[in-house]
Amino acid sequence: MFGKRLRQLYVLLLCLLLGLVVPYLLASYAFTGTSSETRGFCGLNVSYRFDCLPSSVPGENHCHSLGCCYDVMIQSDVYAPLCFHSVPSEYGYTIQKTKSSSSSSSSSSSAIRSKPVTYKMGDQQELTLNLTSLRDKTIFNTTAWPLQMKVQRQGDDLLRLLLWSPSNNEYVDDDFQPADAADAQLDVIVEEKEGGEFNITILRVATNETLIETVYGPLIYGEKYIEITSKIPTRDLYGLGQRDNIELSPNFDHRDRWALFSREDVAKTGATYGVHPFLMNFERSGKMYGLYLRNSAPVEVGVLPIPALVFRAVGGALDLRLMAGPSPRDVTRQYTRMVGLPALPPYWALGYHLCRTSSNSSEYESIVQAMEEAKIPYESDCIDARLNYPNSFSELSQEALQRIEDMKDAGRKFLLVQYPFLPVGSDAFNAAQNEQVLMEVSQANETLPYYGSVDGKAVAYPDYLDEDSFLKWLRNDPTITELYSHADGVLLFRNTPLNQAGLNYTAWIDPSGPNCTASTPENCCPRADLPFLPKGLWDLNTGTLCQATQHTSPNGDGLQIPHLEVHNTYGLYHQRRVRQMMEHVRKATRPLLTSQTTHPGSGVLGGYFGGFYPPDFVAQQRGLVQILEAGLYGIPMVGVPICGSVNYTSGELRSEWCLRAHQTAAFWPFMMSHYEYGHAPRNPPDFNKGFSNQLKYFVKQRYMILPYLYTLFYEAHKEGLPVVRPLFYEFPEDPGSRAVSRQFLVGEGLLVSPAFNSIGTDTSVQVQVHFPPGCCLPDDPSTTLKLT
């Protein structure tokens, strides 16, 4: 009797298990339910949820009205969206029945295909398909556009996937030169299955491993909004910066999202001045490929746990360039073959450099005297970053010229600091205005001069994309030519570009006109009417050029381009015109040229330096990540201000921060101390003599490796390889090296492991370091070192 009751209890418990636990497990780890009536599947593992309406949390009814799935069950994935796309998404494209190289003229929804169709690239040099949107509207209710998809090869290792709308994309800079492949490493399969499941797959031929697969998320392309999603092989992803982060890879579990948009006012706790939509990604086989999104409009990047990648843009086109690798070095060579090989800096540029923004006219002389008395070597000085500010194109004072002469007599070089803007009414402004190379903004049928404000002064902005800014203005202005003749190098600051004018959108729509004048620069910009903004951006016009201003196409075709389409290139073209000037004025020497804002191709012109950096250890880790990333982007000449350029609000500048910073910076490609106006000086002699001697030791250590550094820069100039490298770059077969963000290699022969933590009251600090197999002496690849 007891046994029978026990069996009944077991059966009851089993029923409870099957009725409660199993459904929970299925809901948690396999499928979830939703009442949305979509053509796709909504019962997805939460890791596969692609956000339906980014930057918003729609309610259930709103979500379903968009054609998306809604489910509040997110289990442990607290970052998963409640409103997400089905698989396949309602937002996608179908292939038109006829294959043609011309653009599609259809704008209506396409019927769902009843039979599958597949196109394979194979050995073809080019494949062109016309696509029609499944829906008439994007997710933000703007018009969805028909697309042309063009797949092209450039030899065996480069592949281009271009998605664009020829009838709507007025400006697509098509620089890709197709070439036949003898032994193609990548293949492309475009397929549309029954029911309209459209997918673009890019795979490696040798391993048959999928690199790009778009079926899991939406493909949206329309007015003011573009989105493409893809599953990727692994989470070992690098690049897509600059990111304000202390790790080389984004956090996939947190579904990190960040903006690619150059603007100074968002970077005061860590620079995000440069924009580089380029990534390197390991495959499961251990091989690596690269991907470059050639788009200069504001872009948002996002990652998902599965792992997957999302690009969302408000302009431009989806011009994807894939590099086959299969090693990190191969990817670098292929990428720099597209964007250009880095410039070779002069040998003196590899030494130690000083700069400051000061209101004390005697500060420069006192620093020179103290450096010479302490016998601390250095190569150059800017005297003052605001030597002729804000009109940095004006002639120098006699006092400044005498200082430059004395500097050169002592064997040192002069660094000229330049800014992109021109004070209204200055000689440089008048000359640029006469040559019609200043930015303008259109209002109705009228073109108006555009004005901004910096430090309370009205300024105008040259259109550096216009070749005439060099041909007709810069090189023909005798004052500017004379100015450049004194400079051995140029540091370009605030060229995101900065604009501190307020925004009075009401004035723009005033029936009597916007009254856009030099005295009212806040009236010179219309509202950017965009349905979507990349994460962290609240107004694209704040802090920089108005997105409605117009550029003259750099291709010489006379086309007028909205600034929105090319915003992230402004600093690149500023750097290009200054490089042209330096080569024009100083034909016999190689100049040092750095820019605060960079973009693909900046390495051809020079390097990267500048920005607002605190001195603390977190900022130093962030700076190291950005230095390592810049090398991957083809910009080996890179550095950040040693010990930061600004203090915290308390004004505290801990000497320990500066000691660690000099220890690390001795191995950076570009070693420079610079601090901003009103912040504590941090030249080595500014500290007590004992501490100054410690900094002197590390500066001298820098000079010991200059021949090695110059060899690496020559290698970078010839092959594109970075001077300082993440560990994974030289040890791609070592999984442990892929997550290391606080160590780096100088070339392939020198491993540096900085200490980014305080010694406190102890006599030593402990640093966790990783030694790749076959690299170094310790047998244990993960070792804790105690540093005194």
N, C-alpha and C positions, 0 to 999 in steps of 0.2 A: 504493500500500500504506500509505504514511504517512498519506494523507488519510483512508483508511478507518478506520485506528486512531484518528485524531483525532476522526472523527465518532462512533465508539463511546465515546470518552472523554466527548464532549459529551453523549451520550445518558445515560451513567452519572451524570454530574454533574446532569443535569436530573432523573433519577429520585430522586437524593438530595435535590435541592431540593424536589420535589413530596412526597417521602415524609417529610421531616424538618421543613423550614422552614415549609411551608404549614400542616401540622397545628399546629405551634407557634403560628403567627400566629392561627389560628382559636381555639385554646385561650386565647390571651392576650387577644384583642381582640373576639372574638365570642361563642363558646360554650365552656363547660367541662362536663366530665362529672361525673356522680354516680350512685351506685347506689340512691339513695333512691326508694322506690315511693310517690310523691306524685301527686295528681291534677293538679298543676300542672307547670310547666316549670322544670327546675333548671339548664339550660345557659345561665346568665346571664353577661353581662359583670360583672366584679367590682364595678363602680360601682353596680350595681342590687341588691346584696346587702343586704337588711334583716335585721338581727341577729335570730336566732330566740330566743336566751335571753340577754337583756342582763345585764350584771354577772356573767357566768359563761362559761366556755369548755368546753362539753360535749364528750365524746369522740364518735367516729363512731356507735357503737351507740346511745348515749343520744340523740344528735341525730336519728337516724332514728326512734327510738321516739316522738319528739315530733311526727313528721310533717314534718320539715324536711330540707333538702338539706345535704350535707356535701362539701366540696371543699377540699383543702389548697393548691391552685394559686391564689395571690393576685397573682402577677406583681409589679408595682411598687407596688401598693396595700397597703402593709404594715399599714394600719389596717382592712382588710376582714375581716369575720368568716368563720370556717371553717364555721360552722353558720348557715344562713340560710333564709329563707322561699322557697318556690317562688312562681311567678307563674302563676295566682293562688295565694294562700296556702291552706293547709289550714284556716287560722283566718279564717273569714269568716261572712257571713250570707246568707240567702236571703229573698226577699220572700214573705210569705204571700199566698195567692191572693185573699183578700178585703181590700178597702181599708176601714179603719175608723179612727175617732178614739179608740177605746178601746185599752187595753193588751192585749198578747198574753199569753195564759196558758200557752202551750206552752213546755216546757223541754227537749224532746227534739230530737235531730238531725233536720234537714230533708232530704228527698229532693232530689237534684240535678234541676234543671229541665231538661226536654227541649225546651222551646220558649223562645225569648228573649222578654223582657218589658221595656218601657221606660215610664217615667213622666217627663214633662217639666213643669216648673213653669209655664212660659209666663206668662200674665197672672194666674194665680191668686194670691190673698192667702195661702193656706195649703195645704200638701200633707202628708198624714199617711199613713205606711205602717208596718205591723207586720213585724218581722224576726225570723227564727229562726236560732239559731246552728248552723253546720255541725257543731260538735263539742259534746259535753256538758261538756267541761272547757276551762279556759284553758291557756295554755302552762305555768303554774305549778300545774296540777292542782287549781285551785279551780273551783267551779261556774260555768259560763258561763250568762249570763242572756239571756232573750228581750228584744228591744228594741222601742221605738217610735221611729220617726224622724219628726220634725216639721220641716218647712221653712216658714218664715214670712217675709213681707215687712214692712218698715216704710218705706213710700214707695218712691221710685225707687232709692235708693242704699244701703239697709241690708237685709241678708239674714241670717236666722238658721237654722242647722242644729243641731237639738237631737237628740242620741242619748241615750236614757235608758231605764231599766227601771222603769216605774211601780210594779210590785209589789215592787221591791227598793230603789229609791232613795227613802228616807224623807224626805230634805230636798233639794228643788230649788227655789231661790228664783226663781220665774218672774216677772220684771219686764218682759218684752218685750211691747210693745203693737203688735199687727199693724195695718197700714194699707195701703190699696190703693195700687197704683203706676200712675201715668199713663204713664210711659215708663221701664220697668225697665231698669237698666244691667247687671244680672247675671241669669243664668238657671241653673237646676239641672236636670240630667238624671240620673235614677237608673235603672240598667239591670242586668238579670241575663241573661247570655247562656247559651247551651246549655253544659252542664257545670258550671253554678253560678258563673260568673265574674261577681262582683258589683262594681259600680263606682258611685261618686258623683262626678259631674263638675260643677264650677261654672265657668262661662265668662263672659267679657265679651261682651255682645251686639254692641257696635259693631265689635269686631275679631275676634270668634269665637275669641279666645285663651283657652286653658284656664288657670285659676288654681289649681284644686284637682282632683286626680285620684287616687283611692284604690286603684286596681286593682293597683298594683305591690307593695303590702305588706299586712300583716294588718289586720283589724279585730277586736279582742278586747275583750269587755266582760263582766266577771263579778265574782265576789266578790274583793275586795281587789286587783284588777288591771284596768286599762283601757289599751288602746293603739289609737291611730289613726295611720295613715301617709298621706302624700300627696306626690306629685310637685309641685314648685312651678316657676314660670316661670324664675327666675334666682337666682344666688347673692347678688344685691344685696338682702340681708335685714337689717333693723335692728329692735332691740327685744328682747323676751323676756328681760328682765333683772330684777334687776341681775346682770350677769355680772362675774366677777373677771377683767377683760380690758382690754387697752389698744387694742383695735380695735373699731370700731363693728359690724362683721360677724363672725360666727363663722367658723371654718376648716372648710370643707366637705371638703377633701381629708383632713384629720385626723379626720373624722367626730366633731366636737366633741359632747360630751354634758355637760349641766350641770343642777343641781337648782334648782328654784324653791321655796325653803323658807327662811323667815326665821328666822335663828338667829345669835346674836352670836358664839359661840365659833369659828365657821369664818371670821370676817371680820377677823382681826387683821393681815393683810397686804393688806387691800383689802376694802371693805365689800360685803356681799351682803345687806344688811338688808331692802331692799325687794323685793317680788315683783310683777312686772307681765307677765302672760301675753298680751302684745299685740305685734304685729309689723307692720312696713310692708315691702312687697316690690315691687321694680320688675318690670314685665313686659317682654317682649322688645320690645314696641312703644314702650317708654319711659313708658307710663302706670304708675300705682301703685295698689295696693289695700292694705287693712288687714285684719287678722284678730285677733280677741280671743277667747281661750278663757276663758270665765267659770267658773273653777274655783278654789277657795281651799284645796284639799287639797294635799299635797306632790305635785309634778309634776316629771318629768324631760323635758327637751327634747333632741333629737338632730337632727343634720343629716347628709346623705349627699351624695356628689359629684355625683349625676345632674342637678340638685340635688333633694333631697327633705327633708321635715320629719317628725319623729316626736314625738308626745306620748305619754308613759306616766304614768299617775296611779295612786294607791293609794286614791282615794276621789273623791266628787263625781260629776259627770256630764260628758258631752262637749257642752257648750253653746257652739257656735262662732258668733261674730258676724262677718260680713264687711262691710267698708266698700268701696264701689265706687270711691272717689276721684273722678276719675282723677289728681289731682295730690296731692303731699304735703300741701298746705294743705287740700285737700278731705278727705283722710283724717283729718286732725286735727280738723276741724270736725265730721265725722261721729262720730268717737270721743268727743269731749267732749260731744256731744249725748247720748250714752248714759250716760257716767259722771259728767257734770256739768262746768260751766265753772269755771275757777279763780277763787279768791277774789282780790279786789284788796287788796294789802297797803297799810298806811299809808305815806305818803311817807318818813317818817323811817327806815323799815325798809330803805330802799335805800342807806343810808350805811354807815359802817364800825362794826363791833361787836367787843366784847371779852368773853371768858369764860375761866375756868380752873377746874381742880380743885386746891385748895391746902390745905395744912395750916398755912400761915403766916398768922396772923391780920392781920399788917400788910402783906401783899403787895399787897392791893387799894389801900390808901391810897398806897403808894409808886408804883404804876403810874399812878393818877389824877394825882398830883403831877407825875410825869415826862412824861406825855402833855400836860398843860397847859403845862408849862415849854417843851416842844419845839414847842408849838402844832400838834400833830397832831390833826385833827378826828376825833371819833367820836361815835356817837349813843346807844349803850347799853352796859350792862355787867351781867353776872349776879352780880357780887361773888365768888361761889364756887358752882360747880356742885353742891357738897354743903353748901349753906348750912344746910339743916335735914335732912340725910341721916342715916339712911335713911328717916326718916318725913317725906317731902316734903309731906305734907298737914298737918303740925303748924304751930302759930303760930311766927312769927319772933321771934328774940331782940330785946331792946331795942337792942343794938349794931347789928344788921342793919337795924332800922327807922330808926335814926338815919342810917345810911349811905344808905339809900334816900331819905330826906328831903333829905339834902345833895346827892345825885345829881340829884334833880328840881329843886332850887333852882338847880343849875348848868345846867339845860336839857337834861338827858339822861334816858333812859328806863331802867326796871328790867326785866330779863329774869329770870323765875322758871324755874328748872330743876325739872322734875317727873319722877318715876319711877312706873311703874304699880302697884307692889306696896305692901303695907302691913305694917309690922312687927307681929308678933303681940303683943297686949297693949296696943297704942297706942290712943289715943282714936279715931282714924280707923278702926282695925280693929274696935273694939267697935261703933262706929256702923254700919259696913257689915255687920257680922255680925247686928246687930239688925234690919236691913232685908232680910236674906237675899239679899244681892247678891254673896256670895263664891263662888268656884269650889268645886265638890264633885266627888267621884269615887265611882263605884258599885262595890260589892263584894258579889257575890251579890245578895241582895234588900235590901241596906242601902246607904244613902247616907252617905258619910263626908266631913267637912271635909278640904279639900286644903291641904297646906302645902308650901312650898318653902324655899330658903335662898339668901341673897345676902350675900356678905362675912361668912359665918359666923353670920348672924342669921336666925331663923325668920321667914318672911313668908307672907302669904296674897295671893291675887290676886282683885281684883274682876272680876265678869263684865260687862265693858263692852258686850257685845252686848245685854245686858238693859237696856231703856230705864229700868227702875227704878233703875239705878245712878246716873242723873242725877236722875230725878223724886223718888225717895225718899231718896237718900243725899246726893249732892254738893250740890245746891242747898238742902237743908234743914239742912246742917251749918254753924252760925255761924262756927266756926273756919276752915273751908275758904272760906266766903264772904269773910271778912275777909282771908284770905291772898290771894285773887285780886284783891281791891280794890287791892292795892299793885302788881300786875303790869301792865305795859304790853304785855308779850309773854311767851310761854311756850315753852320748849324742852323737848321730851319725849325723854328718853334711856332706853335699855335696855328698850324696849318691844317686843322681839321676841316674848314677853318673856323676860328672863333668869331662869334658875333654876340655881343652882350646886350643888343637892343631889345627892349620889350616888344610885345606884339599887341597891336591894337587892330584886331580883325574888324571891328565895327567901322573904323575909318575907311577900310578898303571898300566897303559896300555902300559908303555914303553916296547919295545921288549926285552930289556936286563934285565927286572925285576923291581919291584917297589922300591928297595932299602929301605925297611922298617927296620929302626934301631932306637935305643934309641935316637940318635942325629937327626934323621929325622922322627919324629912321624907323620908329615903331609903326609907322603907317605904311611901310613899303612891302608888306607881305600879305597875300590872301591865305585864308585857312587851308591847310592841306586836307581836303575832303576824302579821307581814306577810311574804309570800313574796318581795317585791321592794322594794328601796329605791333611790331615785334616786341617781345617781352622786355619790360623795363623802360620803354619809350612812351612818353605821354603826349608829346607833340614834336614832330620831326623838325619843325622850324625853330624850336627853342635852342639857343646856344650856338647856332651855326647859320650857314646860308639858307635863305628862303628856298624851299624846294621848287617854287614856281619860277625862279630865275632861269635865264636861258644861256646855254653855251653854244658856241660855234663848233661844229664837228671837227675833230682833229684830223679827219680823213680828207679834208679839203674839198668836200662835196657841197659845202654851203648849207648843210642841214642844221637847223636849230634844235638843240636837245634840251629838254627840261632837266634842271639840276637833279631832280629826283632820280633820274635814270643813271646818273654817273656820279652821285654824291661821293662815294667812297674812293673815287680816283682823283679828287681835287689835290690832295697832298702829293700824289704821284706825279701829276703834271707840273705842279709847282717845283718839285725836285728836278724834273726833266729840264725845265727852262733855266734853272739856276746852273745845272750841269752844263748846258749849252753855253751859258755865259762864262763859266770858269774855263771851259775849253777854248772859247773865243779869245779871252783876255790873256790866259796863261797857257799858251799852246805847248810849251816845252816841258810842263810838269804835270804830274798826276795829282789832282786835288783830293782832299778829304771832304766828303760831303755826307752829312747825316740829315735825316728828316724825322720829325716827331710823328708824322702820319705816314704809313706805308700801305702798299697794295701789291698784288702780284706784278713783278717786274721792277720793283723798287731796288732790288739788289744790283741790277744792271747800272744804276745811277750812283749808288753809294750805300749808306748804312742807316741804322735806326738808333736814335738817342733822344731823350727828353722826357718830359712828363712830370706829373706831381706824384712823388713817391714818399711815403713816410719812411723813417729809418729803422723801424722795428723788424723783428725776425719774420713775422708773417709777410710783411711787404718784401723782404729779401727772398723768401721762398717764391712769392709771386713773380718777382723780377727774374729769378732763375728760370722758371717755367717759360716766361716770355722770351728770354734769350735763347733757350733751347728750341722753342717753336720757330723763332725767326730764322734759325739755321736751316730748319726743314723747309721754310718758305723761299729759300734761295737768297737770304740776306745774312751772310756770315759776319759782316761788320756791325756788331750790335752790342749795346751796353745800356745800363740804366744808371742814374746818379748814385755814386757810391755813398752809402749811409743816408740815402734819401735826399730829396731836394726840399722837403718841408718838414717841420716839426709837428707833433701833436699840438692840440690847442693849449695844453699846459706849458708848452715851450720846452719841455724836457728833452734833452738829447743825450742819451746814455752813451758813455764812451765805449761800453762793451759792444753795442750795436755797430759802432764804427770800426772797432777792431775786427769783428767777424766779417764785416762788409769788405774791408781791405784784404783780409785773408782770402776771401772767395774771388773778389774782383781781380786779383793778381793773375787769375787764369781766364778771365773773360776776354773775348775778342777786342773790346773797346773799353778802356779803363779811364774813367773821367769823374772828377768830383765837381758837382754843381749844386748850388742851393739858390732858392728863390728869395726875392725881396722880403725883408722883415723876419727872416728865419735865421736860426743860429748858424754862424760860419762853421765849416767842418773841414777846412784845409788841415793837413797834418800839423803845421805849427800852431794852430788854434788851440791845441790841447797842451797839457803840461809836458815838459821836456822828456820825462821818462816814457810817457805814453806816445808822444810824437816819435820817439826813437823806435818804438815797436811798429808803428805804421811805416816808418822809413824802411824797416827790414823787409816788409812785404812789397813795398814799391820796388826795392832793389831786386827782390826775388823775381818780380815781373821781368826786369831787364835781362835776367839770366836765360829766360826762355824765348826771347825775341826771335832768334834765328829759327827756332822750331815753329813759332807762330807764323812767321813770314812764309815758311815752306808750306804750311797748311793753307794760308791765304792764296798762294799760287795754285795749289791743288784745287781750291774752291773756284778760282778764276777759270781754270781749265776744264773742270769736271762738274762744278756745281756743289760739291760736297761741303757740308757744314764744318766749321772750325771746331766748335764745341758740340758735342753730340750726346743724346740720351744713351743709356747703356744698351737698350734694345737695338740701337742702330748698328753696333759692332757685334752684338751677340743675339741675333734674331732667333737662334735655335734654343736660347735659354728662356723658358717661361718666367723665371724669377726676375729677369731684367725688365720685363714689360711694364711692371707697375712701379718702377723706381723713378721718383720725381725729385729727389733731393741729393742725387749724385750726378756727375757728368764726366764725360771723357773729353780731353783736349786731344783732338785727332784720334788715333787709334792706340796711342802709347802712354797716355797719362790719365789716371783715374783720380778724380777730385771728389772728396766727401766732406762738404762743409758742415759746420756745427751751427744749427739754427735754434739753439736753446741756451738759456742763461746759465752761467756758472754759479750764480747766487752767492751763498756763503761758503761753498765748497772750494776745493783746490783743483777740481777737474770736472769735465762734463762727459757724459756718455753719449755716443753717437752710434745708432744702428746702421750698419753698412752692408751692402750686398756685393759679394765678389763672384762674378760670373765664372762658371767652370772653365779652367784653363787660363784664366786672366791673371790671377795674383797668387800670393803665397798661402793664405789660410786655406785649410781643407774645407772648413765649414763655409758654405756660400752666404750664410746670414750670420754676421758676427757683430758683437758690440765692442767698440773701441773706447778706451778711456783716454781723453785728451786733456793734458794739463795746461 
